[in-house]
Amino acid sequence: MFTDISKKRDVFVFWPSGLKSWNIGCRETAFIYAITSAGVTHAIARACSEGSIESCTCDYSHQARSPLVSSAVPGLRDWEWGGCSDNIGYGFKFSREFVDTGERGRNLREKMNVHNNEAGRAHVSSEMRQECKCHGMSGSCAVKTCWMRLPNFRVVGDNLKDRFDGASRVMVSNAGSLRGQGGGGSGGKRNRYAFQLKPYNPEHKPPGTKDLVYYEPSPGFCERNPRLGIPGTHGRQCNDTSIGVEGCDLMCCGRGYRTQEVSVIQRCACTFHWCCEVKCSLCRTKQIVHTCL
């Protein structure tokens, strides 16, 4: 629950689509960069295994590993690598080259962007799961063929939303220490990822690779702000039965809301006609609508 109703925020409901808002180094921007990077990584990795991209294929690297031996019957293979694994390596690389273009890590904002892009990709990589198919007579599972598969993207999105709620406010580390083991080489592509951000609060631990980071507070989203491209929530429809961000209490920022009955024209009595068309009638119905004051 948000503690300060005038400051409450949720990237799915309050954040406007105008690019002007991306100029702010706040946690909403952090989420947008992370989920964009994650989305590209996930989509490319899955497209490779589906054969939708000519320049990549399934990830067969797992098949070079030795199959596991059954603990029940010594010497009998319990399962072996096979099938078509999602190509997370190619998706990760493509996302870096595509999403991180122009981000060189030269200042705090670029470091923030690069870190959040990497966090998005890390969440996709960590969600790779093993799937298996049984082979055997009469439905038995004498041998299993297994491959690596990405989950539905909603799983990644939910994880990033949790990180959004606990995002870390940061500043540039004075020591300029390198992060990871890739910072000793030359060239901007490698060095852009070799940095360590320092927590704004010295009592907090440094952000991890999967944490989202920001460096300035979020603006208020309740009132209209043309300079930042924020439309505000006046006149927005809300749900009076929800306690979530789409609920009237949060959406309307404590200003209250108006309830009215409106007449709505909707499609109804739809039928399928061979082949292949769906025909519907138009019906006028009455609905209760709640809008923020």
MILUM-911465 format. One record per residue (C-alpha): x, y negated, z. Coordinates in pm, whole numbers, plus 50000, padded with zeros to 5 digits. Layout:
XYZ/...
//
This chain:
500005000050000/501294965649914/501934944550224/501704910050064/498654907049843/499924875249676/503124893649575/501694927549487/502764941849159/502344972248943/504014974848608/501104993648450/498414968448541/499964934448599/502944933348366/502184914248043/503324925447703/505024892547611/508774895647568/509284863447764/508714883148080/511734905348008/514034876048080/513444881448451/515814905148629/513084919548851/511984954948929/509244954748662/511874947948397/513974975948545/511095000248500/510454989348141/514094995148043/514255028648223/511065043248080/511905030747729/515285047847743/513725079247889/511025079447622/513555077947339/515645105447497/512645128147552/511135122347208/514385128547019/515305159547222/511855174547160/511805164446792/515115182346734/513725215346863/510535210746661/512495205646339/511185170446288/514655155046246/517045166945975/520195155346155/519745178146458/518495212646550/517705232846861/520305233547135/521935267747104/524805260747343/523155281247619/523245312447404/527025313347432/526675321047802/526685356547933/523235370948011/522445378248374/522515413848500/519575428048690/520115432249062/517705461649068/519405482548798/523195477248773/524335471748417/520835464148286/520355429348145/517585410948325/517285383348066/519255366947788/519425332847625/517465328447304/514635308747155/514945271847079/516035248447358/515195211447348/518335192847239/518835170347541/522445163647446/521495148547111/518595129347265/520875114947534/523485104347280/520935089347041/519295069647322/522635055047426/523455044247072/519985030746998/518685016247326/521975002947461/522864983647146/523984948847247/524364957847615/528074954947693/527924951548071/529544917148061/527314901748328/524914912248601/521884912748373/523564935248117/524864957748393/521324959948530/519974969348187/522654995648125/522185011048471/518415013548429/518765027848078/521105054448218/518705061248505/515885067748260/518015092248064/519185109248385/515595115748490/514885132648156/518015154348176/517295165248533/513815177448438/515045203848192/513535236948298/514065272948197/511185289948015/511115327047935/509195351647719/508855388447806/509695416847566/508805453147623/506415481547552/502745477047650/503255442547792/506125452348020/508905427748086/511965449348033/513915420147888/513225383047892/514405357547638/514895323247794/515515287847674/515595252647819/512515230847782/511555195247876/508295189748066/505465167047962/506725131147962/504225122148234/506435140848481/509325117648396/507055087248409/505755096648754/509315100748882/510305066848745/507225051148903/508405064549239/511835049249175/510155016549080/508545015049423/511945020349589/514115000349347/517374986049485/518244949249473/521894946049368/524774922649299/528094927149119/530744944449327/533734921949396/536024951749374/534854959249021/535344996149094/534645021348823/531775045848838/532145081448726/535085095548537/534835078848201/536175044548282/539835049248204/539535049147827/539555020247587/536665006847388/533444989447483/531205019947440/532965038747719/533685009547951/530154996047944/529125024548176/532145021448409/530974998448684/529554999549034/526724977049151/526734965249510/523534964649720/522254929749795/521734940650154/525094952650291/523294977050520/521844995950223/523725023150038/524865016949677/522285027049414/522535061949274/522565071248907/518795077948909/517825047049110/516325016248944/518034983049016/517104946348995/518664913749112/515894888149151/512424889149310/509354895249097/507174865649004/503554864149111/501254881848867/497964870249016/497924835548858/498494825748496/502064815248412/502454805748043/506194799948081/506724836448174/503914850147959/501904861448262/498124860148194/497024863948557/494104885248669/491224860448653/488414876148449/490024910748446/487704940548484/488294961148797/487064992948964/485214986049288/485525022049409/489295025649364/491985018449622/494655018549351/496054989349156/493034989848922/490754985249223/489054951849275/490754945249609/494234946449459/493514935549104/491714904049213/494444894349461/491964888649742/489934862649550/486874884849525/485024896849217/481754892249031/479354921248969/476884919948682/474814943048466/475684941248098/474234957147786/476734978047590/476374994347247/477985028647234/478115058246999/475785086347104/474085118146978/477155126946772/476905157346545/479415175246325/478575178745955/480325203745728/482865194645620/484385174145784/482525144845927/481105134146262/477985112646251/476765093246552/473885070946644/474295037746821/472695035147162/472305005147385/473035012447749/473354991748062/476494992348273/477644976248596/480834956148534/483084940548796/485364911448701/487884892448912/487084856649014/
//
